Amino acid sequence: MTHSLHVREGARVGLRPYRLSDGPEFTARVRESRDLHRPWLFPPATIEEYEPYAARLTGDDTRTGFLVCELATGALAGFVNVNNIVRGAFRCGALGYGAFAHAAGRGLFRDALGLVLDHAFAPVGEGLGLHRLEANVQPGNTASIALVRGAGFRLEGLSPDFLHVDGAWRDHERWAVTAGMRRAG
């Protein structure tokens, strides 16, 4: 049964929007996960950073964010954001995500990403109504590459100096999946 707060729910995880009240748990999990996230990811680690971050993901039509929650405990397992949403003929968004250390390697994120894809490709009113999702991953981030590959994303190329991460412009592999690929896969 779906909890009222969850946008989508699977067997082990649910997705729900960010709330300001999640700040203490979210930032504590980020601090615990620093070794897992670096040098790939720098999510907000303090309440002062979390509040504007969460507000941007709840009050903007060009992005939306989901907290991944373990159903058995309610604990935050990570987050998945859909950024740079473009409507019209493009209907595309770009994923940003991170598992928290206590949840890593347990398959929870594989489940969560499947729920995000279901939501992203569902028609407007039931989901985001997107046609395409992209994930841009640094070539050395093997765990993230395995995650998107396992979710049915295809490698489309390499973008040199694509994103500014950890003080420098970093190369990224471009991975993408479309609604049609998801239905066929």
C-alpha positions in Angstrom: 0.0 0.0 0.0 1.4 3.4 -0.9 2.1 5.8 2.0 0.3 9.1 1.5 3.6 11.0 1.2 5.1 8.8 -1.5 4.9 9.7 -5.1 5.8 6.1 -6.1 6.5 3.0 -4.0 8.2 -0.3 -4.8 8.7 -3.3 -2.6 11.6 -1.8 -0.6 11.7 1.9 -1.3 9.4 4.8 -1.8 9.9 8.2 -3.4 8.7 11.4 -1.9 9.3 15.1 -2.3 11.9 17.0 -0.2 10.6 18.7 2.9 12.5 21.3 5.0 11.9 19.1 8.0 14.1 16.4 6.4 17.2 18.7 6.7 18.7 17.2 9.8 18.5 13.6 8.6 19.5 14.5 5.0 22.6 16.5 6.1 23.7 13.9 8.7 23.5 11.2 6.0 25.5 13.4 3.6 28.2 13.9 6.2 28.3 10.1 6.9 28.5 9.5 3.1 31.4 11.8 2.3 33.8 9.1 1.4 31.2 7.5 -0.9 30.3 10.7 -2.7 33.7 12.3 -3.2 35.0 13.3 -5.7 31.8 12.8 -7.8 29.1 14.5 -5.7 28.8 17.4 -3.3 25.3 17.5 -1.8 24.4 19.9 0.9 26.0 18.9 4.2 24.6 21.7 6.5 21.0 23.0 7.2 22.1 26.3 5.7 22.9 24.6 2.4 20.0 22.2 2.5 17.1 24.7 2.9 17.7 26.6 -0.4 18.6 23.3 -2.2 15.3 21.7 -1.1 13.3 24.8 -1.9 14.7 24.8 -5.5 13.6 21.2 -6.0 10.0 21.8 -4.8 9.2 25.2 -6.2 10.5 25.2 -9.8 8.9 23.7 -12.9 12.3 23.0 -14.4 13.3 20.5 -11.7 11.9 18.2 -9.2 13.5 16.1 -6.5 12.7 12.9 -4.7 14.0 11.5 -1.4 14.5 7.7 -1.5 13.0 6.2 1.7 13.4 2.7 3.0 9.9 1.4 3.5 10.9 -0.9 6.4 12.4 1.9 8.5 11.4 5.2 6.9 15.1 6.1 6.8 16.5 8.2 3.9 18.5 6.0 1.6 19.4 8.8 -0.9 18.0 11.2 -3.4 17.2 11.4 -7.1 16.6 14.8 -8.8 15.4 15.5 -12.3 17.0 18.8 -13.4 16.9 20.9 -16.5 13.4 19.8 -17.4 12.5 21.1 -20.8 8.9 20.7 -22.1 7.5 21.2 -25.6 8.9 19.0 -28.4 12.0 18.0 -26.3 10.4 16.7 -23.0 13.7 15.8 -21.5 15.4 16.1 -18.1 18.8 15.3 -16.6 19.3 13.1 -13.5 21.3 13.8 -10.5 21.4 11.3 -7.7 23.2 9.9 -4.7 22.8 6.9 -2.4 23.7 7.3 1.3 26.5 5.1 2.6 24.3 3.0 4.9 22.1 2.1 1.8 24.9 1.6 -0.8 25.4 -1.8 -2.3 22.0 -3.1 -1.2 20.1 -2.7 -4.5 17.8 0.0 -3.1 19.0 2.6 -5.6 18.3 0.2 -8.5 14.8 0.0 -7.2 14.5 3.7 -6.7 15.8 4.6 -10.2 13.2 2.3 -11.7 10.5 4.2 -9.8 11.9 7.5 -10.9 11.8 6.3 -14.6 8.2 5.1 -14.2 7.3 8.5 -12.8 9.2 10.5 -15.3 7.7 8.7 -18.3 4.1 8.6 -17.0 1.7 11.0 -18.6 1.3 14.5 -17.0 -1.2 14.1 -14.2 0.3 10.8 -13.3 3.9 11.7 -13.7 6.3 14.2 -15.4 5.3 13.3 -19.0 8.9 13.2 -20.2 10.2 11.4 -23.3 13.9 11.3 -22.4 16.1 11.2 -19.3 19.8 11.8 -19.4 22.5 10.9 -16.9 25.9 12.5 -17.2 28.6 10.5 -15.4 32.3 11.0 -14.9 34.1 8.1 -16.6 35.7 6.8 -13.4 32.5 6.6 -11.5 32.0 2.9 -12.1 29.2 2.5 -9.6 27.1 5.2 -11.3 27.8 3.8 -14.7 26.7 0.3 -13.6 23.5 1.8 -12.1 22.4 3.6 -15.3 23.5 0.8 -17.6 21.5 -1.6 -15.5 18.4 0.7 -15.7 18.5 0.5 -19.5 20.3 3.7 -20.3 22.5 3.7 -23.5 25.9 5.4 -23.8 25.6 8.2 -26.3 29.1 9.7 -26.1 31.7 11.6 -24.2 31.5 15.3 -23.4 34.9 16.8 -22.6 35.0 19.5 -19.9 31.2 19.1 -19.5 30.5 19.9 -15.8 32.3 21.9 -13.2 32.8 19.5 -10.3 35.2 19.8 -7.4 36.9 22.9 -8.7 37.5 21.8 -12.3 35.7 21.1 -15.6 35.3 17.3 -15.8 34.6 15.0 -18.7 31.3 13.1 -18.6 29.9 10.2 -20.4 26.4 10.9 -21.7 23.9 8.2 -20.9 20.2 8.4 -21.9 17.0 6.4 -21.9 13.7 7.2 -23.6 10.1 6.3 -22.8 10.1 4.0 -25.8 13.2 2.2 -24.7 11.7 1.7 -21.2 8.5 0.2 -22.7 10.4 -2.1 -25.0 13.0 -3.1 -22.4 
